[in-house]
Amino acid sequence: MWDETRHKGIEIDVEMLEKELGIPVVPTCGITGEGIKELVQKVRTAEHRDFPALSREQKWEEIGRILEISQKLHHHHHSLLERLEDISTRPSTGLPIAALVIYVSFSIIRFIGEGLIDHVFDPFFERIWLPLMTGFSSILGGGGIIHDILIGKLVNGELSYQESFGLLTTGLYVPFAAVLPYIVSFYFILGILEDLGYLPRLATQVDNFMHRLGLHGYAIVPFILGLGCNVPGAMALRLMESRREKFIAATLMAIAVPCMAQIAMIVGLVGERGGGYVAIVFGTLFAIFIIKGLLMNAVIKGKSPEILWEIPPYRMPHPLAVIKKLWMRVSEFLKEAVPYVLMGVFIVNMLYILKIFDFLSNIFAPVLTGLWGLPKETISAMFIGFLRKDVAVGMLGPLGLTTKQLVIACTVLAVYFPCMATFVVMIRELGIKDMMKSAGLMIFTAIVVGAIMNLVFQF
């Protein structure tokens, strides 16, 4: 953090420090890469130096002497960022700032995501890709098994990215045009908040609340990551110290923290019926998050351990570092998401062709129709939800659901089970035994919540 020393008014005589320690000293800055090459070169030639045996008091005296001759501190005026550090850490001002930061962040995420969809991805798929697929459809004869798998079924004689459900149409449109823009905008804002140093402050502000759910404040990190994609959120569970905390955090994230891809699909699909219905879906998920956390904290034996973490100073994010992290995260999402989306679309087509969905819908009819008030056709979306929940939500569009059915179906899909990729990571983090317990809680919660919504809501 050689750049930090200059910002803080700290002057270090590198040559003097090198002389006193008897080893090479190289100032470095991880953000810009300053000094890294020199450090690598000097590590290769550095020799071990044996210091004389000193008592604890003598060591501190020696440290004090070296500091005295190698470091100078200059008067430093508080910067704007340092003043923000103070007010964003105090509870009286920190909580309102946290609420403002979250609101502004997701407003920007939505603004950037919708802008990318309207001005980049939709124009490409409508003006360039659609004519190509229409021509390819004609070559394949407009129907048949191969046509339905690759292009999908024609809707009123035309291709529809939402309803055709072909590998080259819906299979590509969903991950790239409907989901990727929001993933890009989410990870862009997250990278800025990370490099700015705000996330540890957010963890401090929510610590008391999280303890009521059996967690400590830093559990907010996997939840925030889970909003982008549940997979890195599940991987971040290793931040939790105890098995009990991991179980509670994993279950809450899988039940009530939808990924950005799923959020985008819910907002797009349910939002067409009215913003209030979107609020009902996410309001229900938030209520489940609170109630489930309180219940698990009360029932599961053990306590939430306290945790100490460093709150770094605010730093202006370095553009190159933010872009590098964004590229890494987006490329990982595409490697993970696109194969699962294509697999999901292919499996759905094959199950329809083999008429297996008719068999499954009859088996699950008591829950789907009896408790949740949904048509049997939603079984296909529930099945695909295990592969990709965003794809599953998209599959609800062509079913002609009522607004009430759509709200219930979207909520149940968010609650009932994690996608396959998250499921695998959660097994690795929790173990098979705890994962099966967590999955049982998810399914039970989905059944109860869907039934309650079906009884309560009248619209």
C-alpha positions in Angstrom: 0.0 0.0 0.0 2.8 2.4 -0.9 0.2 4.8 -2.3 -1.6 4.9 1.1 1.5 6.2 2.8 1.6 9.2 0.6 -2.1 9.8 1.1 -1.7 9.6 4.9 1.3 11.9 5.1 3.8 9.0 6.0 7.3 9.4 4.7 9.5 6.2 4.8 13.2 6.3 4.1 13.5 3.0 2.1 17.3 3.0 2.0 17.6 3.5 5.7 15.1 0.8 6.5 16.9 -1.6 4.1 20.2 -0.8 5.9 18.8 -1.3 9.4 17.0 -4.6 8.5 19.8 -5.9 6.4 17.5 -7.2 3.8 16.0 -5.8 0.5 13.0 -3.5 1.0 10.7 -2.9 -1.9 7.7 -0.5 -1.8 4.7 -2.0 -3.7 1.2 -1.1 -4.7 -1.1 -4.0 -5.6 -3.6 -1.8 -7.5 -1.1 -0.3 -9.9 1.5 -3.0 -9.9 4.2 -0.6 -8.8 7.3 -2.4 -7.4 6.0 -5.9 -8.1 8.6 -6.8 -10.8 11.4 -5.5 -8.6 10.1 -7.4 -5.6 10.1 -10.7 -7.6 13.7 -10.1 -8.7 14.9 -9.3 -5.2 13.2 -12.2 -3.6 15.2 -14.5 -5.8 18.5 -13.0 -4.6 17.6 -12.3 -1.0 19.6 -14.0 1.7 18.5 -15.1 5.2 19.8 -12.9 8.0 20.0 -14.2 11.6 19.1 -11.5 14.2 20.6 -11.7 17.7 18.3 -13.3 20.3 16.4 -10.4 22.0 13.9 -10.3 24.8 10.4 -9.1 24.2 11.2 -5.6 25.6 14.4 -5.4 23.6 12.5 -6.2 20.4 10.1 -3.4 20.9 13.0 -1.0 21.8 14.7 -2.0 18.5 11.5 -1.5 16.5 11.0 1.9 18.1 14.6 2.9 17.2 14.2 1.8 13.6 10.9 3.6 13.2 12.5 6.8 14.7 15.2 7.0 12.0 13.4 5.6 9.0 9.8 7.1 9.2 8.5 10.7 9.4 4.9 11.7 9.9 3.6 14.9 8.4 0.5 16.8 9.3 -2.4 15.5 7.4 -5.8 17.2 7.0 -8.9 15.0 7.0 -10.1 14.3 3.5 -13.8 14.0 2.4 -13.4 10.2 2.3 -12.1 10.2 5.9 -15.0 12.2 7.1 -17.4 9.8 5.3 -15.5 6.9 7.1 -16.6 8.4 10.5 -20.3 9.0 9.7 -20.8 5.7 7.9 -19.5 3.7 10.9 -21.6 5.3 13.6 -25.0 3.5 14.0 -27.0 6.8 14.1 -25.8 7.9 10.7 -24.5 4.6 9.3 -27.8 2.8 9.0 -29.5 5.5 7.0 -26.4 5.6 4.8 -26.5 1.8 4.4 -30.2 2.0 3.3 -29.3 4.8 0.8 -26.3 3.0 -0.6 -28.4 -0.2 -1.2 -31.2 1.8 -2.8 -28.9 3.8 -5.0 -26.8 0.7 -6.0 -29.8 -1.3 -7.2 -31.3 1.7 -8.9 -28.0 2.1 -10.9 -27.9 -1.7 -11.5 -31.4 -1.5 -13.0 -30.6 1.6 -15.0 -27.5 0.1 -16.5 -29.1 -3.3 -17.1 -32.1 -1.9 -18.8 -29.9 0.4 -20.9 -27.8 -2.5 -22.1 -31.0 -4.5 -23.0 -32.7 -1.7 -24.8 -29.7 -0.3 -26.7 -27.3 -3.3 -27.2 -28.7 -6.8 -26.7 -32.4 -6.5 -27.9 -31.4 -4.6 -31.1 -28.8 -7.4 -31.9 -31.2 -10.2 -31.3 -34.1 -8.5 -33.1 -32.3 -7.0 -36.1 -29.4 -9.5 -36.7 -30.1 -12.8 -35.0 -33.8 -13.1 -35.6 -33.6 -12.9 -39.5 -30.8 -15.5 -39.4 -32.9 -17.9 -37.3 -36.0 -17.2 -39.4 -34.0 -18.2 -42.5 -32.6 -21.3 -40.8 -36.2 -22.2 -39.7 -37.3 -22.2 -43.4 -34.3 -24.4 -44.3 -35.4 -26.9 -41.7 -39.0 -26.9 -43.0 -40.6 -24.9 -40.2 -41.2 -28.0 -38.0 -40.1 -31.4 -36.9 -38.0 -32.7 -34.0 -34.7 -31.1 -35.2 -36.4 -27.8 -35.9 -38.2 -27.8 -32.5 -34.9 -28.6 -30.6 -32.8 -26.0 -32.5 -35.2 -23.3 -33.3 -38.3 -24.1 -31.2 -42.0 -24.1 -32.1 -43.3 -21.2 -34.2 -45.9 -18.9 -32.5 -48.5 -17.7 -35.0 -46.0 -18.6 -37.7 -43.2 -16.6 -36.2 -40.3 -17.1 -33.8 -40.6 -15.8 -30.3 -37.6 -15.7 -27.9 -39.9 -16.0 -24.9 -42.1 -18.9 -26.2 -40.3 -20.8 -29.0 -37.9 -22.5 -26.6 -35.2 -23.6 -29.1 -31.5 -23.9 -28.3 -30.5 -21.2 -30.7 -33.4 -18.9 -29.9 -34.6 -19.0 -26.2 -31.5 -20.9 -25.2 -29.2 -18.0 -26.3 -31.6 -15.1 -25.7 -32.2 -15.8 -22.0 -28.6 -15.9 -20.7 -27.3 -13.1 -23.0 -30.1 -10.7 -23.6 -32.3 -11.1 -20.5 -29.8 -12.0 -17.8 -26.2 -10.9 -18.7 -27.0 -7.1 -18.7 -28.0 -7.3 -15.1 -25.1 -9.5 -14.1 -22.7 -7.0 -15.7 -24.3 -4.0 -13.9 -24.5 -5.9 -10.6 -20.8 -7.0 -10.5 -19.7 -3.6 -11.7 -21.4 -1.9 -8.7 -20.3 -4.6 -6.3 -16.6 -4.2 -7.5 -16.8 -0.5 -6.8 -18.3 -1.0 -3.3 -15.6 -3.7 -2.5 -12.7 -1.5 -3.6 -14.1 1.6 -2.0 -14.1 -0.3 1.4 -17.8 -0.1 2.1 -18.7 -3.7 2.6 -17.1 -4.1 6.0 -18.9 -1.0 7.2 -22.2 -2.5 6.0 -21.4 -5.7 7.9 -20.9 -3.6 11.0 -24.2 -1.9 10.7 -26.2 -5.1 10.2 -24.4 -7.1 12.9 -27.1 -6.7 15.6 -29.8 -7.6 13.2 -27.9 -10.7 11.9 -27.3 -12.0 15.4 -31.1 -12.3 15.8 -31.0 -14.7 12.9 -28.2 -16.7 14.4 -25.4 -15.1 12.3 -22.9 -12.3 12.6 -22.6 -9.2 10.5 -20.2 -10.5 7.9 -22.9 -13.0 6.7 -24.2 -10.0 4.7 -21.3 -10.8 2.2 -22.5 -14.2 1.0 -26.1 -12.7 0.8 -24.9 -9.8 -1.3 -22.9 -12.1 -3.5 -25.9 -14.4 -3.7 -27.9 -11.6 -5.2 -25.5 -11.6 -8.2 -25.3 -15.4 -8.4 -26.0 -18.0 -5.6 -22.8 -20.0 -6.5 -20.2 -17.4 -5.3 -22.6 -16.7 -2.4 -22.5 -20.4 -1.4 -18.7 -20.4 -1.8 -18.5 -17.4 0.6 -20.2 -19.5 3.3 -16.7 -20.5 4.4 -16.5 -17.0 6.0 -18.8 -18.4 8.6 -16.9 -19.9 11.6 -19.3 -22.6 12.9 -21.2 -25.4 11.3 -24.5 -23.9 12.7 -23.8 -20.5 11.1 -23.0 -22.1 7.7 -26.3 -24.1 7.8 -28.4 -21.1 8.7 -26.8 -18.8 6.1 -26.9 -21.4 3.4 -30.6 -22.2 4.0 -31.6 -18.5 4.1 -29.6 -17.7 0.9 -31.1 -20.6 -1.0 -34.6 -19.9 0.2 -34.9 -16.1 0.1 -32.0 -14.6 -1.8 -32.8 -14.9 -5.6 -29.9 -14.4 -8.0 -29.8 -11.3 -10.2 -30.7 -13.5 -13.2 -33.9 -14.7 -11.5 -34.6 -11.2 -10.2 -34.3 -9.8 -13.8 -36.8 -12.5 -15.1 -39.3 -11.8 -12.2 -39.1 -8.1 -12.7 -39.6 -8.5 -16.5 -42.4 -11.0 -16.3 -44.4 -9.9 -13.2 -43.6 -6.2 -13.8 -45.8 -6.3 -16.9 -48.8 -7.0 -14.6 -47.8 -4.0 -12.3 -45.0 -2.9 -10.0 -47.1 -3.8 -6.9 -47.1 -7.5 -7.8 -43.3 -7.4 -8.0 -43.3 -5.9 -4.5 -45.5 -8.8 -3.3 -43.0 -11.4 -4.6 -39.9 -9.8 -3.0 -41.8 -8.7 0.1 -42.8 -12.3 0.7 -39.2 -13.5 0.2 -38.0 -10.9 2.8 -40.7 -12.0 5.3 -39.6 -15.6 4.8 -35.9 -14.5 5.3 -36.8 -12.9 8.7 -39.2 -15.6 10.0 -37.1 -18.5 8.9 -34.0 -17.0 10.4 -35.7 -16.3 13.7 -37.1 -19.9 13.9 -33.8 -21.5 13.0 -31.9 -19.4 15.5 -34.4 -20.5 18.2 -34.5 -24.2 17.3 -31.0 -25.0 16.2 -28.7 -25.4 19.3 -25.6 -23.2 19.7 -24.8 -19.5 19.6 -23.4 -17.1 17.0 -19.8 -16.4 17.8 -18.5 -12.8 17.8 -16.1 -11.9 15.0 -13.4 -9.3 14.6 -12.7 -7.8 11.3 -10.7 -4.9 10.0 -12.5 -1.9 8.7 -10.2 -0.5 6.0 -10.1 3.2 5.1 -12.1 4.4 2.1 -10.1 4.3 -1.1 -11.0 5.5 -4.5 -11.5 2.4 -6.7 -8.9 1.9 -9.4 -10.7 1.6 -12.8 -8.4 -1.2 -14.1 -8.9 -3.3 -10.9 -12.7 -2.9 -11.1 -12.7 -3.9 -14.8 -10.5 -6.9 -14.2 -12.8 -8.2 -11.5 -15.8 -7.5 -13.6 -14.4 -9.5 -16.5 -13.4 -12.4 -14.3 -16.9 -12.6 -12.7 -18.9 -12.2 -15.9 -16.8 -14.8 -17.8 -17.3 -17.2 -14.9 -21.0 -16.6 -15.0 -21.2 -17.3 -18.8 -19.1 -20.5 -18.4 -21.5 -21.7 -15.7 -24.9 -20.3 -17.0 -24.9 -20.9 -20.7 -24.4 -24.7 -20.6 -27.1 -25.1 -18.0 -29.6 -22.9 -19.9 -29.0 -24.9 -23.1 -29.2 -28.1 -21.2 -32.5 -27.0 -19.6 -34.0 -26.0 -22.9 -32.9 -29.3 -24.5 -34.3 -31.4 -21.6 -37.6 -29.5 -21.7 -38.0 -30.2 -25.4 -37.2 -33.9 -25.0 -39.6 -34.3 -22.1 -42.3 -32.6 -24.1 -41.6 -34.8 -27.1 -41.6 -38.0 -25.0 -44.7 -36.7 -23.1 -43.1 -37.2 -19.8 -44.4 -33.9 -18.4 -47.9 -35.3 -18.7 -47.0 -38.1 -16.4 -45.2 -35.8 -13.9 -48.0 -33.3 -13.8 -50.4 -36.0 -12.8 -48.2 -37.1 -9.9 -47.6 -33.6 -8.5 -51.2 -32.3 -9.2 -52.2 -32.4 -5.5 -49.6 -29.8 -4.7 -49.5 -27.8 -7.9 -53.3 -27.5 -8.3 -54.7 -28.4 -4.9 -52.4 -26.3 -2.6 -50.9 -23.7 -4.9 -53.7 -23.2 -7.4 -51.4 -23.6 -10.4 -52.1 -25.4 -13.7 -50.4 -28.8 -14.3 -48.3 -27.2 -17.0 -46.1 -25.4 -14.4 -44.5 -28.8 -13.6 -42.0 -28.2 -16.5 -40.9 -24.9 -14.9 -40.6 -26.5 -11.5 -38.4 -29.2 -12.9 -36.2 -26.9 -14.9 -35.8 -24.7 -11.8 -33.3 -27.3 -10.5 -31.1 -26.5 -13.5 -31.6 -22.8 -13.9 -34.2 -20.8 -11.9 -34.1 -17.8 -14.3 -35.0 -20.2 -17.2 -37.8 -21.7 -15.1 -39.3 -18.2 -14.5 -39.1 -17.5 -18.2 -41.0 -20.7 -18.9 -44.0 -19.3 -17.0 -44.6 -16.6 -19.6 -46.1 -18.8 -22.4 -48.5 -20.6 -19.9 -51.1 -17.8 -19.8 -51.1 -17.7 -16.0 -53.4 -15.3 -14.1 -51.6 -12.6 -12.1 -52.2 -14.5 -8.8 -50.8 -17.7 -10.3 -47.8 -15.9 -11.7 -47.0 -14.3 -8.4 -47.3 -17.6 -6.5 -45.3 -19.5 -9.1 -42.4 -17.0 -9.1 -42.3 -17.0 -5.3 -42.4 -20.8 -5.0 -39.7 -21.1 -7.7 -37.5 -18.7 -5.7 -38.0 -20.7 -2.5 -38.3 -24.4 -3.3 -34.7 -25.5 -4.2 -31.4 -24.1 -5.3 -30.2 -24.5 -8.9 -27.9 -27.5 -9.6 -24.7 -25.5 -9.6 -25.5 -24.0 -6.2 -26.7 -27.4 -4.9 -23.3 -28.9 -5.7 -21.3 -26.0 -4.0 -23.6 -26.2 -0.9 -22.9 -30.0 -0.6 -19.2 -29.2 -0.6 -19.6 -26.5 2.0 -22.2 -28.1 4.3 -21.7 -31.9 3.7 -24.4 -34.2 2.3 -26.2 -34.7 5.7 -26.7 -30.9 6.4 -27.5 -30.3 2.7 -30.3 -32.8 2.8 -31.7 -31.2 6.0 -31.5 -27.8 4.3 -33.2 -29.1 1.1 -36.0 -30.6 3.3 -36.6 -27.2 4.9 -36.7 -25.5 1.5 -39.3 -27.9 0.1 -41.4 -27.7 3.3 -41.2 -23.9 3.2 -42.2 -23.8 -0.5 -45.3 -26.0 0.1 -46.4 -23.9 3.1 -45.8 -20.5 1.5 -47.5 -21.4 -1.8 -50.5 -22.7 0.1 -50.8 -19.6 2.3 -50.4 -17.2 -0.7 -53.1 -19.2 -2.6 -55.5 -18.8 0.4 -54.7 -15.2 1.3 -54.3 -13.4 -2.0 -57.5 -12.5 -4.0 -56.5 -10.7 -7.2 
